[in-house]
């Protein structure tokens, strides 16, 4: 079985490549291999590729703040390229897995997680582009799986964990009244790999959109506090603990959702696979880390 995977050097794409290549022939590409900004070039290159059984699109423009200044580039990567891949999958008669985000919602609710049928209302260029990518995939390809994700973190690329470790001795100011549900990228990739196995074994799967997330909620402040305390404990550091501040005082070019929790029951029941709650994922994460210079996962 052959898989075409995009975004091979991204946070999720790298983990997916590492896991999937154990059992499948994976043709993986990144932005250094294919120009996702040139739609005609991308379509021509994809059409010339040899036969494969599944497309997984993990390529994305994910810099939420910078996206506000580069809307046309963001649209090209997150919407236009996704549509080109979906059209190619339809032409070949094969399924496609695509990844979206909680940013398709405005995050203004407060009490219960977003289900898949909640009306999208993106408030950022990034969120709009991901929603547009979803819409175009649905219009072009029946055999699609769109997995909305939230709060990915790990030791690769820019994410909440790496940001907390890059403070140069300064205590980070972190929101204490925003609600999040962090997810460790390798476990998310493991869940996707379980779906790929079912797909390629011929299991009948309801196509459509799914939320993929572990359970439980926390605040960015509490998550940051745990990260820094754990790093200090494991590595003998003296990083200052975060400073709690109200969500309204965190100013960024692109607004952040105050509530970013996704309801994952549909994914869990359909694929008989569920992610652990965020606390257990956190323990898995640090269980896989050794002192700096001896990490079994990767290096900073």
C-alpha positions as CSV (number, residue, x, y, z in Angstrom):
1,X,0.0,0.0,0.0
2,X,1.3,3.4,-1.0
3,X,0.5,6.7,0.7
4,X,1.1,10.2,-0.5
5,X,1.9,12.5,2.5
6,X,2.3,16.3,2.4
7,X,3.9,18.4,5.1
8,X,6.6,15.9,6.0
9,X,8.7,18.4,8.0
10,X,5.8,19.9,9.9
11,X,4.9,19.1,13.4
12,X,2.2,16.6,12.6
13,X,3.5,15.5,9.2
14,X,6.9,14.5,10.6
15,X,5.2,12.3,13.2
16,X,2.9,10.7,10.7
17,X,5.7,10.0,8.4
18,X,7.7,8.4,11.2
19,X,4.8,6.1,12.2
20,X,3.3,5.2,8.8
21,X,6.6,4.3,7.1
22,X,6.9,1.3,9.5
23,X,4.0,-0.4,7.7
24,X,3.5,1.3,4.3
25,X,5.4,2.8,1.4
26,X,5.1,6.5,2.1
27,X,5.9,9.1,-0.6
28,X,6.4,12.2,1.6
29,X,6.9,15.7,0.4
30,X,7.4,19.1,2.1
31,X,7.6,22.7,1.0
32,X,11.2,22.2,0.0
33,X,10.0,19.6,-2.6
34,X,6.8,21.1,-4.0
35,X,5.8,24.7,-4.3
36,X,2.3,24.9,-2.7
37,X,1.9,28.5,-3.7
38,X,1.8,27.8,-7.4
39,X,-1.5,26.0,-8.0
40,X,-0.9,25.2,-11.6
41,X,2.6,23.8,-10.8
42,X,1.2,21.8,-7.9
43,X,-1.6,20.3,-9.9
44,X,0.8,19.3,-12.7
45,X,3.3,17.7,-10.3
46,X,0.6,15.8,-8.4
47,X,-0.9,14.4,-11.7
48,X,2.5,13.0,-12.7
49,X,3.0,11.0,-9.5
50,X,2.8,7.2,-9.6
51,X,-0.1,5.2,-8.2
52,X,-0.9,5.4,-4.5
53,X,-3.9,4.3,-2.3
54,X,-4.4,7.3,0.0
55,X,-3.6,11.0,0.2
56,X,-2.8,12.6,3.6
57,X,-2.6,16.3,3.6
58,X,-0.7,17.5,6.6
59,X,0.7,20.6,4.9
60,X,-0.6,23.9,6.3
61,X,0.2,27.5,7.0
62,X,-0.2,27.6,10.8
63,X,1.4,30.9,11.9
64,X,-1.8,32.5,13.1
65,X,-0.5,36.0,13.6
66,X,1.6,36.2,10.4
67,X,-1.4,34.9,8.5
68,X,-3.1,38.2,9.1
69,X,-0.5,39.9,6.9
70,X,-0.3,37.3,4.2
71,X,-3.9,36.3,3.4
72,X,-3.3,35.3,-0.2
73,X,-0.4,33.0,0.7
74,X,-2.5,31.4,3.5
75,X,-5.4,30.8,1.1
76,X,-3.1,29.2,-1.4
77,X,-1.7,26.7,1.1
78,X,-4.7,26.0,3.3
79,X,-7.5,26.2,0.8
80,X,-6.3,26.1,-2.8
81,X,-3.7,23.3,-2.3
82,X,-6.2,21.3,-0.3
83,X,-8.7,21.6,-3.2
84,X,-6.1,20.5,-5.7
85,X,-5.3,17.4,-3.7
86,X,-9.0,16.6,-3.2
87,X,-9.6,16.9,-6.9
88,X,-6.7,14.5,-7.6
89,X,-8.0,12.0,-5.1
90,X,-11.4,12.1,-6.8
91,X,-9.7,11.6,-10.2
92,X,-7.8,8.6,-8.9
93,X,-10.8,7.2,-6.9
94,X,-9.0,7.1,-3.6
95,X,-9.7,8.6,-0.2
96,X,-8.0,11.7,1.4
97,X,-7.3,12.6,5.0
98,X,-7.1,16.3,5.7
99,X,-6.5,18.3,9.0
100,X,-8.4,21.3,10.1
101,X,-8.6,23.2,13.4
102,X,-10.7,24.6,16.2
103,X,-10.1,28.0,14.7
104,X,-13.0,27.5,12.3
105,X,-15.1,28.4,15.4
106,X,-15.0,31.8,17.1
107,X,-14.4,30.3,20.6
108,X,-17.0,32.5,22.3
109,X,-18.9,29.8,24.0
110,X,-17.9,28.7,27.5
111,X,-19.6,25.6,28.8
112,X,-19.6,22.7,26.4
113,X,-17.2,21.4,23.7
114,X,-17.8,22.0,20.0
115,X,-19.4,19.2,18.1
116,X,-18.8,18.6,14.4
117,X,-22.2,20.1,13.4
118,X,-21.6,23.4,15.3
119,X,-21.8,26.3,12.8
120,X,-18.3,27.5,11.8
121,X,-17.6,31.2,12.5
122,X,-13.8,31.9,12.0
123,X,-12.5,35.2,13.2
124,X,-9.0,35.1,11.8
125,X,-7.4,34.7,8.4
126,X,-6.0,31.4,9.4
127,X,-9.4,30.1,10.6
128,X,-11.1,31.4,7.5
129,X,-8.6,29.6,5.3
130,X,-9.0,26.3,7.1
131,X,-12.7,26.6,6.9
132,X,-12.5,27.3,3.2
133,X,-10.3,24.3,2.7
134,X,-12.9,22.1,4.4
135,X,-15.7,23.5,2.2
136,X,-13.8,22.9,-1.0
137,X,-12.8,19.4,-0.1
138,X,-16.4,18.4,0.7
139,X,-17.5,19.8,-2.7
140,X,-14.9,17.9,-4.6
141,X,-14.4,14.5,-2.9
142,X,-16.9,12.1,-1.4
143,X,-14.2,9.9,0.2
144,X,-12.7,12.4,2.6
145,X,-11.9,12.4,6.3
146,X,-11.4,15.9,7.8
147,X,-9.9,15.8,11.3
148,X,-10.2,19.0,13.3
149,X,-7.4,19.3,15.9
150,X,-6.8,21.6,18.8
151,X,-3.7,22.5,20.9
152,X,-1.0,20.4,19.3
153,X,2.3,20.5,21.2
154,X,5.6,18.6,21.1
155,X,9.3,19.2,20.7
156,X,9.2,20.0,17.0
157,X,8.3,23.3,15.4
158,X,6.6,26.3,17.0
159,X,3.9,25.3,19.6
160,X,3.0,26.1,23.1
161,X,5.6,23.9,24.7
162,X,8.5,25.2,22.6
163,X,7.3,28.8,23.2
164,X,7.4,28.3,27.0
165,X,11.0,27.1,26.7
166,X,12.2,30.0,24.6
167,X,11.7,32.8,27.1
168,X,15.4,33.5,27.7
169,X,14.9,33.6,31.5
170,X,11.8,35.8,31.3
171,X,8.6,34.7,33.1
172,X,5.8,34.3,30.4
173,X,2.5,36.1,30.9
174,X,-0.1,33.5,30.2
175,X,-3.9,33.7,30.2
176,X,-5.6,32.1,33.3
177,X,-9.2,32.3,32.1
178,X,-8.9,30.8,28.6
179,X,-10.0,27.2,28.2
180,X,-7.9,24.7,26.1
181,X,-7.4,21.0,25.7
182,X,-3.8,20.3,24.8
183,X,-2.9,17.3,22.6
184,X,0.5,15.7,22.2
185,X,1.3,15.4,18.5
186,X,2.8,11.8,18.5
187,X,-0.5,10.5,20.1
188,X,-2.6,12.3,17.5
189,X,-0.4,10.8,14.8
190,X,-1.0,7.4,16.4
191,X,-4.7,7.9,16.3
192,X,-4.5,8.8,12.6
193,X,-2.3,5.8,11.9
194,X,-5.1,3.6,13.4
195,X,-7.6,5.1,11.0
196,X,-5.2,4.6,8.1
197,X,-4.9,0.9,9.0
198,X,-8.7,0.6,8.9
199,X,-9.0,2.4,5.6
200,X,-6.4,0.4,3.8
201,X,-7.8,-2.8,5.2
202,X,-11.1,-2.0,3.5
203,X,-13.1,-1.2,6.6
204,X,-16.3,0.7,5.7
205,X,-15.9,4.2,7.2
206,X,-18.5,7.0,7.2
207,X,-16.8,9.9,5.3
208,X,-16.9,13.4,6.7
209,X,-15.6,15.6,9.5
210,X,-14.4,14.4,12.9
211,X,-13.0,16.1,15.9
212,X,-9.9,14.5,17.2
213,X,-8.9,15.4,20.7
214,X,-8.3,14.0,24.2
215,X,-10.7,14.8,27.1
216,X,-10.5,17.3,29.9
217,X,-9.7,21.0,29.9
218,X,-7.2,23.4,31.4
219,X,-6.0,27.0,31.1
220,X,-2.8,28.1,29.3
221,X,-1.5,29.3,32.6
222,X,-2.0,25.9,34.3
223,X,-0.5,24.1,31.3
224,X,2.5,26.5,31.2
225,X,3.0,26.1,35.0
226,X,3.1,22.4,34.7
227,X,5.5,22.5,31.8
228,X,8.0,24.8,33.5
229,X,7.8,23.0,36.8
230,X,8.4,19.6,35.1
231,X,11.3,20.9,33.0
232,X,12.9,22.4,36.1
233,X,12.4,19.2,38.0
234,X,13.7,16.9,35.3
235,X,16.6,19.0,34.1
236,X,17.6,20.9,37.2
237,X,16.7,24.3,35.7
238,X,15.5,27.5,37.3
239,X,13.1,28.8,34.7
240,X,10.7,31.3,36.3
241,X,7.1,30.2,36.6
242,X,4.5,31.9,34.4
243,X,2.6,35.0,35.4
244,X,-1.2,34.5,35.3
245,X,-3.1,37.3,33.5
246,X,-6.7,37.8,32.2
247,X,-7.3,36.6,28.7
248,X,-8.3,40.1,27.7
249,X,-4.8,41.4,28.4
250,X,-3.1,39.0,25.9
251,X,-2.7,41.1,22.8
252,X,-1.9,39.4,19.5
253,X,-2.3,40.4,15.9
254,X,-4.9,37.6,15.4
255,X,-7.5,37.0,18.2
256,X,-7.3,33.7,20.0
257,X,-10.4,31.7,20.8
258,X,-11.3,32.0,24.5
259,X,-12.7,28.4,24.3
260,X,-11.1,25.8,22.1
261,X,-12.4,22.4,23.2
262,X,-13.6,19.9,20.7
263,X,-16.1,17.0,21.4
264,X,-14.5,13.8,20.1
265,X,-17.2,11.2,20.7
266,X,-17.9,10.7,17.0
267,X,-14.2,9.9,16.3
268,X,-13.9,7.6,19.3
269,X,-17.0,5.6,18.5
270,X,-16.5,5.4,14.7
271,X,-12.8,4.3,14.9
272,X,-12.8,2.6,18.3
273,X,-9.8,4.7,19.3
274,X,-9.7,7.5,21.7
275,X,-6.9,9.8,22.9
276,X,-6.1,10.0,26.6
277,X,-7.2,13.1,28.6
278,X,-4.7,15.9,28.4
279,X,-3.2,15.1,31.8
280,X,-2.3,11.6,30.8
281,X,-1.0,12.8,27.4
282,X,1.2,15.3,29.4
283,X,2.7,12.4,31.4
284,X,3.3,10.4,28.2
285,X,5.1,13.4,26.8
286,X,7.5,13.8,29.6
287,X,7.9,10.1,30.0
288,X,9.4,10.1,26.5
289,X,11.9,12.9,27.3
290,X,15.3,12.5,28.8
291,X,17.7,15.3,29.9
292,X,18.7,17.6,27.0
293,X,21.2,15.9,24.6
294,X,19.7,12.4,25.4
295,X,16.2,12.8,24.0
296,X,14.9,9.6,22.4
297,X,12.3,11.5,20.4
298,X,14.2,14.4,18.8
299,X,16.4,17.3,19.7
300,X,15.5,21.0,20.1
